[in-house]
């Protein structure tokens, strides 16, 4: 570090840097590059007089360094979702991956030893894979709502698994087994758990599109109302009507059937 009292002003005729920027007529050897200005070889008392500093000594110059950090969460399942065009096939692949993951955890001693299922994928494994996919989709699209629900659950004064704010507050979302589901008055009905509390899904996502296509094919390529009613037996899609219309409009079989001669 240095103080302003140690700084010296060099005039233009003595400044060697001007030769590089302004040019010179003398292209011969320039010893000034090695020795510097002539007055440096003399006593400091004989140096050219310095102009008086107008800036007060008390002024402190600070440099501000701004840094922005962006954290992106990467899940290995995300590229896997977009590679499949069948909802059932995607569930089976994820079920196999989860079975292999459990096998590795047991082998490394990070999970207690238990009998792993063998052979074909079971119904419970398909359900586990389906819930895993739903959680991944919700964590990327409903992160704010999930944080609010988790904060409400941890609140000692008013513990609750519901969110009171956010874009989904009209649906009274509740957290059931780590999945954000629709709440409301249907919770008092005698319907099944999946109907009373359908899992929330975004309108535009590859998993949402696969689910709509699946129910569209199961219902025999029916219209929007029937497909939407079938999907709501288990899933509640935000702007579901528009999402179903978009997928049915992209169905090649339905387009051929509705084509005008």
N, C-alpha and C positions, 0 to 999 in steps of 0.2 A: 504494500500500500504506500502511496505517496500523498503529499499535501500540495496544494496549489502554490505554496511558496517555493517549491522545488522545480516548478515548471519554467521553461524558458521559451521565448518566442524567437523563431528563426525567420529572418526576412526572406523575400523571394529570391534575391540575388545570391543568397547563401544556402538556399534550400536545394539539396541535390535531387530531391524527388521531382522537381520541376523539369529536369532534363528528360526524364522518361515520358512525361506527359506533354511537354511543350516542344521537345526536340532541341537539337543543338547543331551549330555549323561546324564545330570542331569534332571530327570523327576520330582523332588520334587518341592515344592513351590518356585517360583521365585519371590522374592520381588522386583527384579529390574523392573518388569513391573509396579509397583506402584510408585517406587521412581525415576526410571530413572538411568542414569549413576551416579557414585559416585561424580564426579567432580561438578555436579550441586548443591550439598549440600555445596560446599566450596565457598569462595569468587571468584569473577570473575577474580581477579588478579592471582589466583592460577590455573585457567583453562589451559588446554594444549595449547601450542602455535598454532596459525593458519597459514596455508600456505598463501603466498602472492598471491593476485589475479592478474592474467595476463591480464584479460579482462579490457579494459579502462572503466572508469565510464561513459563516454559520450555516450556509445552505448545504444540505445533504442531498446528494444525488443517489437515488436508488433505482435499481432495475427490477422490473416486475416480470416474473416468469409465470405464465399461465399454462396449466396442464390439465387436460381433460382425459379422464379414463372411461372407457366404455366396456362393460362386461357383457359378453354374449354367451348365452348358455347353449351349448351344443349337445344334442342327444343323438346317440347312434341310431335310434329308431326313426328319426325324422327323414333321412334319405330312403329308409326302407319303406315308409308309407307310400311314397310317390311312385314306387316301382311296381306296384300291384294294381290290377284292374278288377280284382274280385275280393270282396269283403271276407268271405270264408277262408280263402287262401291266405290272406294276410294274418288272420287270427291263428291259423294252424302254424304258420312259420314262426310267429311270435311265441306261441305255446312251446314249440320245440326249443327256441332260444332260452326261454325261461326254465325249461327242464334241464338244459345243459348248464345254465347258470347255477341252478341249485346243486347240480352234480359237482361243479367246480368248488362251490362254497363248502360242501361236505369234505371234499378231498383236501382242501387247504386248512381244514379245521375251523373255519369261520362260521359254520352252522352245525347244529347237532345232527348226529347221524340218524337217519330215518330211511325207511324203505322207499326208494324212488320208484314211481310207476314205470312200467316197461310196456313195450308194444305200441299200439295206436294211442293217439291223444285222447284223453278222457274229456267228459263234459265239463268237469270242474276246472281242468286246465284251460279249456277254451274260454270259460268264464273269466278266469284269471288273466288270460291274454287280452280279452276284450276290455277289462277294467284297466289294464296297464296302458292300452292305447288311448282310452278316454282320458286318463290322468295326464298323459303326455300332451294331448291336444289342449286340455284345459289349462295346463301350466303355462302354455305359450300364448293363449288368447284371453284367459280370465285370471291373470296373475294378480291384479289389483283386488278382485273380489275374493280370491282365495286368501290373500293376506289379511283382508278385513275379517273374514270368518275365523281365521286362526287367531287373530288378535282378540276377537270376541270370546272365543273359547278359553283363552288364557286370562281373560279379565276376571279378577277375583270378585269384584262387586256385582257384575252382571254377566256371568258366564252364559254364552249362547253360541249355538252353531249356525246362526243366521247372520246375514249381512243387512245392515240398514241403509247403506249408501251404495253408490256405484250405478253403472248403467243397467244392471240387472235387478234393481231393487223392486221393480213392479212384479217380478216373478217370485219374490220372496225366497231366494235361493237358500238352500240348506246344505250342509256338508255331511254326507253319509258315506262312511268307509273311505274317506279321502276323495270322494267324487262330489262335485258341485251339482246338485239336483234342484229341480223345481219344487217349491213349497206351495203354500196356499191352502185353500179350503179342501182340496182333494185329499189332504192327509187324514181327514176325518171320515173318509169314505171306506167302503168295504172292498175296494179294488185291490189288486196285487201291489206289492211294493214298487215294482218297476213302473206301473201305471201312475200311482200316486206321486212318485218322486222320480220323474224321468231325468236322465242325465243331460245336462246342458251341452250343446255343441255349437260352434260358430257356423255362420252361414256359408262361408267360403273356406273350405279346407278339403284336402284330398280324402281324409277319412270320412268327412260328412258326405262327400260325393259318392264314395264307395257304399256307404250305408243306404243312401237313397236309391242307388242303382240296384242294390241287393233286394230291397223291398219292392221296387218297381218290377223286377223280374219275378219275384215270388208271387206277386199279385196279378201276374199275367199281363203285364204292361197296361195296367189300368190308368185312370186319369189322376189328376193332381190331388183331388180330395181323398180318394181311397189310399193312395200312397202316403199322403201326409198323416192320415189316421193310423195307418199301420206303423209308421216310424214313431209316432207319439206313444205307442204302447211301451216303448223303452227309451226313446230319445226325444228331447225337446230342442229343435233346431231354431236358432235365432233367425227371424224372418223366414220361417219354414216354407211358406207358400212360394216365395220367390226362388228359394233354393231348389224346391222340387220342380217347379216350372222350368228352371234352367237345365236340370239334368234330363227331364223328360224331353225337352226340346232338342237335346243332343243325342237322344236315342235313335240309332239308325233304323231299327225295326219300326218304331212308331212313325218315323218320318216317311218311310216307304208306304206304310199303311194309310197315312193321311194325305199322301201325294195326290194331286188332282191329275186326271188323265189329260 
